[in-house]
Amino acid sequence: MKKIHLFGTMLLAFGAMAFTACNNENPIVEDVNAPYVPGIPMDDIATPNPELDLTELNTVIPNLNYTVDDVNGWAVIRLDMTGVKDPYTNDWVKLYGPGSGKQNVWLSLDGVPKGFSISNTAEGSEEQQVKAVDLVFLIDNSGSMDQEANALANEVYAWASKLAKSDLDMRFAVVGYDGRITGGMNFGTIEELDAFLNAPGRYGTSRTMHFESKEGDDWNTWASQYWVNNWMDECEVAALRLADEQFSFRPGANRVYVNFTDEPNYFNSDLTSVEYVNPANGNWGATQGTIHTVFSESYLYSGSCYEDPKLLSDYTGGTYLQVPYDFSGVTLDDLPITGALMNSYIIKFTNCEEVFDGQPHNVKITVKSESPNGEILADKEFNLVFEKE
C-alpha cells in the first residue's frame, strides 16, 4: 500500500495562503487553493451530473479501464475510455471537463461530484496516449463464412498493422469459433498475428482453425471447456468468455473485442447467452472490455435459442457495422471502432483515498453536449473495485 499524503505538510492558514516551517528554515509559501495534483481541478469546482431522462439517451458511453498512479504522493485514478459518438453526424464528440467553460461531461464518485481532467488521445502528447490496448478478434470460421474468410483475414491483418504503427500501444489475440472453439492465438505482436492468419497451407476459414500456443496456454482444455455443441450453431459468447477468462491481458489495458460473424449467437445456458454481458446481470464488469460487432449478412434468422449478436455491443458500449456477405469493398479503417480508438479519452481525478477499501464504488459519467441537430445525451454507471499496483 502506497503512502498517500492527505494534507502535505502542516499548514497555518492565512487567507488563501499558508506558511510551513521545516527545521527552523525560512517559511515556504503554499497556495491551499492549488489542486491536489497539478492539472486536475479540485472537487470544489465540480457540479452534479445532469439528471437525464434515460428513455431519451441517444448514444452510449463505452466500458472503460483504470489504473492508479502515484503523483508526488497523491493517488490519481486514471480512466481510459474509447470515444463517444455523435448520433446525428456520426462524428466523435469532443469532451470538455470542469473549469473549461465548455463542460459537457460530468463524473461523480459514490454520488459526489468530482473535479477531473480529461484529454483526447488524438491530441498527440505522450501524456495523453492510451496506456495499452489489448485487442481480441473473435472470428466465426463456420462454413457460412467461407465466402468472406480470406478477405476478412487480409483486412484484419492490414487494419491491425495500421493500429500497430499508430501511437496506440497494441497487442493482438484471436479466437476462432463455430459450435466450439476451433482455433486461437493468445496475445502477441503484429508479426505473430500475421504468422497465425497466414500460416502455410491455410486458406479460407482454416486460417483461424489452428492454435498458436504460448507458455501456459492449454488449448485442449480450453476448447473442451467452452464447447457448446458439435460443429453446429455459432456461439460468440463462448469465444468471448474463453478470451476473458484465459488470455493474458495486461493490468490496466483497455480491453477491446471485435466479433466477426454472419450468424446469431446460439446459446444453451445463461453462460453462453448474450445476456451474460448485460450489466444488469453483474457478470461483465466495466473493466472487462467493450465488444464491437461486424455482421456480414443481410438478415438474422431467429429462434428460441438464437440471439442478435449486436446486443453484445449494445450492452458494453461498443459499435456495430453491417457489411456485404463476401466482405467485398470493406476496409476496417471505416469501422466505428477505428474512430473510437483514435478518439479515446483519459480522465484523471484524485482526492480518492477512501475508495481503496476492496469494496465496489459507483462511478457515474454523464455526457450532455450540443450537436448541430440536437442534444447528445449519454449516461452510464460503473461499479469498480479500485486497487493499487
Backbone torsions as a table, in degrees:
resi	resn	phi	psi	omega
1	MET	NA	125.3	179.5
2	LYS	-77.7	146.2	177.6
3	LYS	-77.9	126.6	-179.2
4	ILE	-111.1	124.5	-178.4
5	HIS	-88.4	112.9	-174.2
6	LEU	-79.9	-30.5	-176.3
7	PHE	-132.3	3.1	-178.8
8	GLY	70.6	-141.4	177.2
9	THR	-82.4	167.5	-179.2
10	MET	-64.3	133.6	-177.1
11	LEU	-112.2	139.0	170.5
12	LEU	-113.5	104.5	-170.4
13	ALA	-72.1	140.5	173.3
14	PHE	-146.2	97.8	-174.1
15	GLY	64.9	-132.0	-179.9
16	ALA	-89.0	1.5	-176.0
17	MET	-115.8	164.4	174.9
18	ALA	-143.8	154.8	179.9
19	PHE	-120.1	136.7	175.8
20	THR	-118.9	146.2	178.0
21	ALA	-117.0	140.8	-178.8
22	CYS	-139.3	110.3	178.0
23	ASN	52.5	41.2	176.4
24	ASN	64.8	15.4	175.1
25	GLU	-75.4	171.9	177.5
26	ASN	-59.7	142.7	-179.6
27	PRO	-61.2	147.3	175.9
28	ILE	-107.4	130.2	-179.9
29	VAL	-85.1	127.2	176.0
30	GLU	-123.0	146.3	177.9
31	ASP	-95.3	109.0	-177.5
32	VAL	-71.2	-11.4	176.2
33	ASN	-89.6	1.4	177.8
34	ALA	-67.1	151.4	177.5
35	PRO	-64.8	160.2	178.3
36	TYR	-60.2	-37.6	176.7
37	VAL	-133.2	133.0	180.0
38	PRO	-52.4	131.9	178.6
39	GLY	92.8	-11.2	178.3
40	ILE	-109.4	115.8	-178.9
41	PRO	-60.0	149.1	177.0
42	MET	-73.1	159.7	-178.5
43	ASP	-66.0	-23.7	-174.1
44	ASP	-71.9	-9.0	174.2
45	ILE	-99.2	-1.8	-177.7
46	ALA	-75.6	148.0	176.2
47	THR	-120.9	155.8	-176.7
48	PRO	-62.4	152.5	173.1
49	ASN	-59.0	135.7	174.6
50	PRO	-60.3	143.4	176.1
51	GLU	-83.8	118.9	-178.3
52	LEU	-109.2	149.3	171.3
53	ASP	-77.0	112.2	-173.6
54	LEU	-62.7	-19.6	177.6
55	THR	-77.9	-10.3	-178.6
56	GLU	-105.8	3.1	178.5
57	LEU	-61.2	135.7	-175.0
58	ASN	-126.5	5.0	172.1
59	THR	-151.9	173.3	-172.0
60	VAL	-121.8	148.1	170.2
61	ILE	-95.7	123.9	-175.5
62	PRO	-73.9	163.4	170.3
63	ASN	-60.9	161.9	-173.0
64	LEU	-141.9	172.8	173.3
65	ASN	-130.1	169.4	-177.7
66	TYR	-140.7	156.2	167.0
67	THR	-134.2	161.1	176.7
68	VAL	-118.2	121.6	179.3
69	ASP	-107.6	154.5	172.7
70	ASP	-107.1	113.3	-180.0
71	VAL	-116.5	105.4	-179.6
72	ASN	53.6	37.5	178.3
73	GLY	89.3	-2.8	179.1
74	TRP	-101.1	137.6	173.1
75	ALA	-77.6	125.5	178.1
76	VAL	-121.1	121.9	175.9
77	ILE	-90.0	126.2	178.9
78	ARG	-112.4	122.1	175.3
79	LEU	-102.0	130.5	175.0
80	ASP	-107.9	123.5	-173.1
81	MET	-139.6	132.4	176.0
82	THR	-72.3	173.5	-167.7
83	GLY	-67.1	163.4	176.7
84	VAL	-113.0	130.2	-172.1
85	LYS	-95.5	140.5	171.8
86	ASP	-75.3	117.1	-175.4
87	PRO	-69.9	-16.9	-177.8
88	TYR	-89.9	-39.3	-174.2
89	THR	-109.3	-11.4	-173.6
90	ASN	65.2	12.0	173.0
91	ASP	-82.6	171.9	178.9
92	TRP	-97.6	131.9	-172.7
93	VAL	-72.5	132.3	171.8
94	LYS	-84.2	120.7	-175.1
95	LEU	-101.8	140.1	-179.9
96	TYR	-128.2	137.0	-177.9
97	GLY	-98.1	-169.0	-177.7
98	PRO	-65.1	145.7	178.9
99	GLY	84.1	-2.5	-178.0
100	SER	-85.9	-17.9	-173.5
101	GLY	80.9	-6.2	-179.2
102	LYS	-132.6	28.2	-172.0
103	GLN	-55.3	128.6	175.2
104	ASN	-135.8	9.9	173.6
105	VAL	-138.5	139.0	-176.7
106	TRP	-128.1	153.6	179.8
107	LEU	-140.1	135.5	173.1
108	SER	-128.2	151.2	178.5
109	LEU	-120.9	114.1	-175.7
110	ASP	52.5	40.5	176.4
111	GLY	83.4	-2.1	-178.5
112	VAL	-101.5	124.0	179.7
113	PRO	-61.0	137.2	-177.9
114	LYS	-114.8	142.5	164.7
115	GLY	-78.2	140.9	-177.8
116	PHE	-155.8	156.0	171.0
117	SER	-99.7	151.9	177.7
118	ILE	-141.7	132.5	-179.2
119	SER	-137.9	147.6	-178.1
120	ASN	-96.4	129.9	-178.7
121	THR	-63.8	-21.7	179.3
122	ALA	-69.6	-14.3	-177.9
123	GLU	-76.0	-17.2	161.4
124	GLY	97.9	-13.6	-178.3
125	SER	-75.2	157.0	-178.0
126	GLU	-60.0	-37.3	-178.9
127	GLU	-64.0	-28.2	-173.7
128	GLN	-90.8	-4.9	-176.6
129	GLN	-72.6	148.1	174.7
130	VAL	-62.3	135.4	-175.5
131	LYS	-64.0	-47.3	180.0
132	ALA	-162.9	144.8	174.2
133	VAL	-128.0	121.7	174.0
134	ASP	-104.4	111.7	-172.0
135	LEU	-109.1	123.5	-179.9
136	VAL	-112.1	126.4	173.0
137	PHE	-94.0	118.6	172.5
138	LEU	-98.1	114.4	-170.3
139	ILE	-122.5	114.8	173.6
140	ASP	-66.2	118.8	178.8
141	ASN	-118.7	31.3	175.6
142	SER	-72.8	171.0	-176.0
143	GLY	-58.2	-33.3	-177.9
144	SER	-69.3	-13.1	179.5
145	MET	-91.7	2.0	-174.6
146	ASP	-61.2	-33.9	-177.5
147	GLN	-64.6	-33.1	-175.8
148	GLU	-107.6	-3.3	-169.1
149	ALA	-59.6	-46.1	-178.4
150	ASN	-67.5	-45.9	179.3
151	ALA	-62.3	-38.5	179.3
152	LEU	-64.5	-48.9	-178.8
153	ALA	-60.7	-42.9	-180.0
154	ASN	-63.6	-40.2	-177.9
155	GLU	-74.4	-35.1	175.4
156	VAL	-58.5	-45.7	-179.5
157	TYR	-66.9	-42.7	-179.6
158	ALA	-62.0	-42.6	-179.0
159	TRP	-68.7	-43.9	179.1
160	ALA	-61.8	-36.0	179.2
161	SER	-62.2	-40.5	179.0
162	LYS	-67.1	-40.2	177.9
163	LEU	-64.1	-39.3	-178.9
164	ALA	-64.5	-28.1	-179.0
165	LYS	-89.7	-4.6	179.8
166	SER	-80.9	-174.9	177.4
167	ASP	-78.3	-4.2	179.4
168	LEU	-77.0	144.3	177.4
169	ASP	-92.4	94.2	-167.9
170	MET	-104.0	146.1	162.6
171	ARG	-135.0	156.3	-172.4
172	PHE	-130.4	145.6	175.5
173	ALA	-143.7	163.9	-177.1
174	VAL	-139.6	141.5	164.2
175	VAL	-127.2	121.0	173.9
176	GLY	-96.5	136.5	-173.8
177	TYR	-148.0	156.1	160.2
178	ASP	-138.8	-110.6	173.6
179	GLY	-80.8	-6.8	175.2
180	ARG	-149.6	175.4	178.8
181	ILE	-81.5	120.7	-173.6
182	THR	-116.5	-3.7	179.0
183	GLY	-174.1	166.4	177.2
184	GLY	171.4	163.7	177.4
185	MET	-143.7	123.0	174.5
186	ASN	-69.2	172.8	-169.4
187	PHE	-57.3	137.7	178.0
188	GLY	-159.1	-168.4	-176.7
189	THR	-85.3	174.9	176.0
190	ILE	-64.2	-33.4	177.9
191	GLU	-65.7	-38.9	177.8
192	GLU	-69.3	-36.1	175.8
193	LEU	-63.7	-42.9	177.2
194	ASP	-58.3	-47.7	-178.9
195	ALA	-62.7	-35.5	-179.8
196	PHE	-70.0	-49.4	-176.0
197	LEU	-71.5	-25.9	-175.0
198	ASN	-118.9	35.1	178.5
199	ALA	-62.1	144.5	-178.6
200	PRO	-53.2	135.8	176.8
201	GLY	80.8	-1.6	-178.4
202	ARG	-93.3	134.2	-178.6
203	TYR	-149.4	148.0	177.4
204	GLY	61.6	-137.9	-176.7
205	THR	-68.5	-18.5	-179.7
206	SER	-68.7	-12.6	177.6
207	ARG	-57.3	-30.9	-179.9
208	THR	-114.4	22.2	178.4
209	MET	-106.2	45.7	173.8
210	HIS	-153.5	165.9	-174.6
211	PHE	-115.7	132.2	173.5
212	GLU	-102.5	109.1	-173.7
213	SER	-92.8	137.9	173.4
214	LYS	-119.1	170.4	-179.0
215	GLU	-57.1	127.0	179.1
216	GLY	92.7	-13.5	178.6
217	ASP	-71.7	144.0	177.5
218	ASP	-136.9	73.5	-172.6
219	TRP	-64.5	-33.5	179.3
220	ASN	-60.7	-45.8	178.3
221	THR	-67.0	-44.8	-178.0
222	TRP	-60.3	-47.7	-176.9
223	ALA	-60.5	-39.2	179.5
224	SER	-74.7	-33.5	-178.0
225	GLN	-67.0	-32.5	-177.0
226	TYR	-107.1	24.0	176.8
227	TRP	-71.1	129.7	178.1
228	VAL	-106.2	-48.9	174.7
229	ASN	-157.6	173.7	-171.7
230	ASN	-90.3	97.2	172.6
231	TRP	62.9	17.7	-178.8
232	MET	-131.4	143.1	168.4
233	ASP	60.5	103.1	-175.6
234	GLU	-63.3	147.2	175.3
235	CYS	-131.7	98.9	178.8
236	GLU	-63.6	-35.0	-174.4
237	VAL	-70.5	-33.6	176.2
238	ALA	-62.0	-43.5	177.9
239	ALA	-64.2	-41.3	179.1
240	LEU	-62.2	-46.0	-177.6
241	ARG	-67.3	-36.0	176.8
242	LEU	-59.0	-49.2	-179.6
243	ALA	-61.1	-46.0	-177.3
244	ASP	-62.2	-40.1	-171.9
245	GLU	-92.1	-19.7	-173.1
246	GLN	-118.9	-25.5	-173.9
247	PHE	-77.6	158.0	-174.2
248	SER	-92.1	70.1	175.7
249	PHE	-64.7	145.4	176.0
250	ARG	-78.9	139.7	177.1
251	PRO	-57.4	129.0	177.7
252	GLY	82.7	-5.5	-179.9
253	ALA	-68.9	145.2	173.7
254	ASN	-75.8	118.8	-176.0
255	ARG	-92.1	124.7	-177.9
256	VAL	-130.7	131.7	175.9
257	TYR	-116.5	140.6	169.8
258	VAL	-123.6	118.2	-176.6
259	ASN	-103.8	122.1	178.5
260	PHE	-108.5	120.5	-178.8
261	THR	-156.9	164.8	172.3
262	ASP	-126.2	15.6	-175.8
263	GLU	-133.9	160.5	173.3
264	PRO	-69.8	167.3	174.1
265	ASN	-80.6	124.0	174.7
266	TYR	-91.3	132.0	179.6
267	PHE	-131.6	148.5	176.6
268	ASN	-126.6	5.0	176.5
269	SER	-164.2	174.2	177.3
270	ASP	-62.3	-27.0	-177.1
271	LEU	-76.8	-13.5	179.7
272	THR	-116.4	6.9	178.7
273	SER	-88.3	151.3	174.6
274	VAL	-60.8	-21.7	178.5
275	GLU	-66.3	-12.1	177.2
276	TYR	-59.6	-32.6	-178.4
277	VAL	-98.1	4.2	175.9
278	ASN	-65.5	121.1	-177.9
279	PRO	-53.4	-29.0	-178.0
280	ALA	-64.7	-20.7	-176.3
281	ASN	-93.5	-10.1	172.3
282	GLY	74.7	12.6	-179.8
283	ASN	-88.5	-34.3	-169.9
284	TRP	-115.1	105.3	-179.2
285	GLY	-79.9	166.9	-177.5
286	ALA	-58.5	-36.4	-175.0
287	THR	-81.2	-3.1	179.9
288	GLN	-83.1	-8.1	169.2
289	GLY	120.9	168.0	178.4
290	THR	-111.4	138.3	-176.5
291	ILE	-112.8	126.9	178.0
292	HIS	-112.0	141.6	-172.3
293	THR	-117.9	132.3	171.8
294	VAL	-119.7	114.9	-172.9
295	PHE	-111.9	118.8	-173.9
296	SER	-105.9	55.7	176.5
297	GLU	-154.7	159.0	-176.8
298	SER	-96.1	-7.5	179.5
299	TYR	-144.5	165.0	-179.7
300	LEU	-132.1	107.7	178.7
301	TYR	-72.0	155.9	-172.3
302	SER	-125.6	163.2	177.3
303	GLY	-178.5	175.2	-173.9
304	SER	-66.4	-22.9	-178.7
305	CYS	-112.5	16.1	-177.5
306	TYR	-119.1	141.6	-176.0
307	GLU	-134.4	152.6	178.3
308	ASP	-72.3	119.7	-179.9
309	PRO	-65.8	-17.0	177.1
310	LYS	-58.4	-27.1	-179.7
311	LEU	-62.5	-28.4	176.3
312	LEU	-60.0	-37.2	177.7
313	SER	-75.9	-42.3	-178.6
314	ASP	-60.2	-41.6	-176.0
315	TYR	-72.5	-26.4	-174.4
316	THR	-109.0	1.4	179.8
317	GLY	82.9	22.6	178.3
318	GLY	-87.7	-173.8	-178.2
319	THR	-116.0	169.1	-176.0
320	TYR	-136.6	139.1	177.5
321	LEU	-141.3	128.0	174.0
322	GLN	-100.3	131.9	-175.2
323	VAL	-128.1	165.9	178.6
324	PRO	-60.4	154.3	-175.4
325	TYR	-60.8	-26.8	-179.6
326	ASP	-103.7	9.2	178.1
327	PHE	64.3	17.3	-177.2
328	SER	-69.8	138.2	177.2
329	GLY	72.1	8.7	-176.6
330	VAL	-92.6	129.9	167.9
331	THR	-121.0	130.1	-177.6
332	LEU	-70.5	-9.6	171.3
333	ASP	-59.5	-27.0	-179.4
334	ASP	-83.9	-6.3	178.7
335	LEU	-59.8	139.2	173.8
336	PRO	-55.8	-30.7	-178.6
337	ILE	-64.2	-29.5	178.1
338	THR	-60.4	-49.6	177.8
339	GLY	-64.4	-36.6	179.4
340	ALA	-62.6	-42.4	179.5
341	LEU	-68.7	-42.8	-176.3
342	MET	-74.7	-13.9	178.4
343	ASN	-120.0	41.0	178.5
344	SER	-73.6	163.8	-179.3
345	TYR	-126.0	146.3	172.8
346	ILE	-115.5	121.2	179.8
347	ILE	-113.4	130.3	-179.7
348	LYS	-127.5	136.5	173.4
349	PHE	-144.8	160.1	-178.2
350	THR	-134.4	-158.3	-173.8
351	ASN	54.1	55.5	-169.1
352	CYS	-138.6	20.9	-174.1
353	GLU	-59.0	-28.0	-175.1
354	GLU	-69.3	-13.7	-175.5
355	VAL	-85.0	-8.1	-177.5
356	PHE	-90.1	58.9	-175.7
357	ASP	-119.6	9.6	179.1
358	GLY	77.9	6.4	-179.0
359	GLN	-108.5	154.1	176.6
360	PRO	-69.3	140.4	177.7
361	HIS	-126.4	142.0	-174.6
362	ASN	-86.7	122.3	172.4
363	VAL	-113.2	122.8	179.9
364	LYS	-115.8	127.1	177.9
365	ILE	-117.9	130.4	-179.3
366	THR	-126.8	134.1	174.5
367	VAL	-117.7	127.1	175.1
368	LYS	-139.4	103.8	-169.9
369	SER	-136.9	155.2	179.5
370	GLU	-87.3	141.3	172.3
371	SER	-127.7	157.4	178.2
372	PRO	-55.6	-23.2	-175.2
373	ASN	-112.0	6.2	179.6
374	GLY	149.7	-175.3	-179.1
375	GLU	-86.0	139.7	174.7
376	ILE	-93.9	123.7	-173.8
377	LEU	-128.7	124.4	177.4
378	ALA	-147.6	148.0	-177.2
379	ASP	-156.8	132.6	179.6
380	LYS	-153.3	142.5	177.3
381	GLU	-114.7	139.5	178.8
382	PHE	-124.0	138.0	172.0
383	ASN	-106.2	109.2	-172.0
384	LEU	-118.0	140.1	172.3
385	VAL	-102.5	109.4	-173.7
386	PHE	-86.3	132.7	177.5
387	GLU	-133.2	146.0	174.9
388	LYS	-93.5	147.9	178.2
389	GLU	-71.3	NA	NA
